[in-house]
Amino acid sequence: MQTGTEATLEFTVTDADTASALGSGDLPVLATPRLLAWCEAATCAAVGPALAAGQTSVGTRVQLEHTAASPVGAGVRVTATVGYADGRLVRLEVVAVHAADEKVVGHGEVTRVVVDRERFLSRVGPAHN
């Protein structure tokens, strides 16, 4: 994993992405949980190409500031950049901007750890009801 590696994903806010739809508020604007999911998707896209067969990465820490509202129909571009990599640990800077005017919507840091997929799942065990 190399510092500076990045990935950018583009999204359009839909009714299903709003705070009122996700239960994180009652306004028809981009919900923070959805922004977080988009940021994590961008981090996966940045880390993914460097992974060996049988490896994946899991999120372990998130720091996110949601700084501007995005209405339904707004385009949001999320970029994740590897800022630190040491062995299996990878920290990525995430920045989300409105596609129309480059206004920052949110920014923060996501930490991921590279794991062996099968070994990780074997430790999880079956679901408990």
C-alpha positions in Angstrom: 0.0 0.0 0.0 1.5 3.3 -1.0 0.9 6.7 0.5 -0.9 8.9 -1.9 -3.0 6.2 -3.5 -6.5 7.4 -4.0 -9.9 6.6 -5.3 -12.8 8.8 -6.1 -16.5 7.8 -6.3 -19.5 9.8 -7.4 -23.0 9.7 -6.0 -26.3 11.4 -6.4 -28.4 12.1 -3.3 -31.8 10.3 -3.6 -34.8 10.2 -1.3 -33.4 7.0 0.2 -30.2 8.8 1.2 -31.9 11.4 3.3 -31.8 11.9 7.1 -35.6 11.4 7.2 -35.4 8.1 5.3 -32.5 6.7 7.4 -33.8 7.9 10.8 -30.9 10.1 11.6 -33.0 13.3 11.5 -36.2 14.6 9.9 -34.9 16.7 7.0 -34.8 15.7 3.3 -31.0 16.2 3.0 -28.1 13.8 2.8 -27.9 11.8 6.0 -24.6 11.5 7.9 -24.8 7.7 8.0 -25.1 7.6 4.2 -22.2 10.0 3.8 -20.1 7.7 6.0 -21.1 4.7 3.9 -20.0 6.6 0.8 -16.7 7.5 2.5 -16.1 3.9 3.4 -16.9 2.7 -0.1 -14.2 5.2 -1.4 -11.7 3.8 1.1 -12.4 0.3 -0.1 -11.9 1.4 -3.7 -8.5 3.0 -2.8 -7.3 -0.1 -0.8 -8.7 -2.8 -2.9 -6.3 -2.9 -5.8 -3.3 -3.4 -3.5 -4.8 -6.5 -1.8 -3.6 -10.0 -2.5 -6.0 -12.8 -3.3 -7.9 -13.8 -0.3 -7.4 -10.5 1.5 -9.9 -7.8 2.3 -10.0 -4.8 4.5 -12.2 -3.9 7.5 -13.0 -0.5 8.9 -11.8 -0.1 12.5 -12.1 3.7 13.2 -13.9 6.6 11.7 -13.6 10.4 12.3 -16.0 12.3 10.1 -17.2 15.9 10.1 -20.4 16.5 8.0 -20.1 20.2 7.3 -22.7 21.1 4.7 -26.2 19.9 3.7 -26.8 18.3 0.3 -30.4 18.3 -1.1 -31.9 15.4 -3.1 -30.5 15.5 -6.6 -27.1 16.9 -5.6 -24.0 15.2 -6.9 -21.4 14.3 -4.3 -17.9 13.3 -5.1 -16.0 11.4 -2.4 -12.2 11.0 -2.6 -10.2 8.7 -0.3 -6.4 9.1 -0.1 -4.0 6.8 1.7 -2.2 9.0 4.2 -0.5 6.3 6.2 0.3 2.6 5.7 2.2 0.4 8.0 1.9 -3.4 7.5 -1.8 -4.2 7.7 -2.9 -0.8 9.1 -4.0 1.9 6.6 -5.3 5.4 7.4 -7.1 7.3 4.7 -8.2 10.9 4.4 -11.7 11.3 3.0 -13.1 14.4 1.5 -16.6 14.8 0.1 -17.5 17.7 -2.2 -20.5 18.9 -4.1 -19.8 18.0 -7.7 -21.4 21.3 -9.0 -19.2 23.8 -7.1 -16.5 21.8 -5.2 -18.0 22.9 -1.8 -16.8 20.6 0.9 -19.6 18.5 2.3 -17.6 16.4 4.7 -14.1 15.4 5.6 -12.3 13.1 8.0 -10.2 9.9 8.4 -11.0 6.3 8.1 -8.7 3.5 9.4 -8.8 0.1 7.8 -7.0 -3.1 8.6 -6.1 -5.7 5.9 -7.2 -9.2 6.9 -7.3 -12.6 5.5 -11.0 -13.0 4.5 -11.4 -16.7 5.5 -9.5 -16.4 8.8 -11.5 -13.3 9.7 -14.9 -14.9 9.0 -13.9 -18.1 10.9 -13.5 -16.0 14.0 -16.9 -14.3 13.6 -18.9 -17.6 14.0 -22.6 -18.1 13.3 -25.2 -15.4 14.0 -26.8 -15.4 17.4 -30.5 -14.9 17.6 
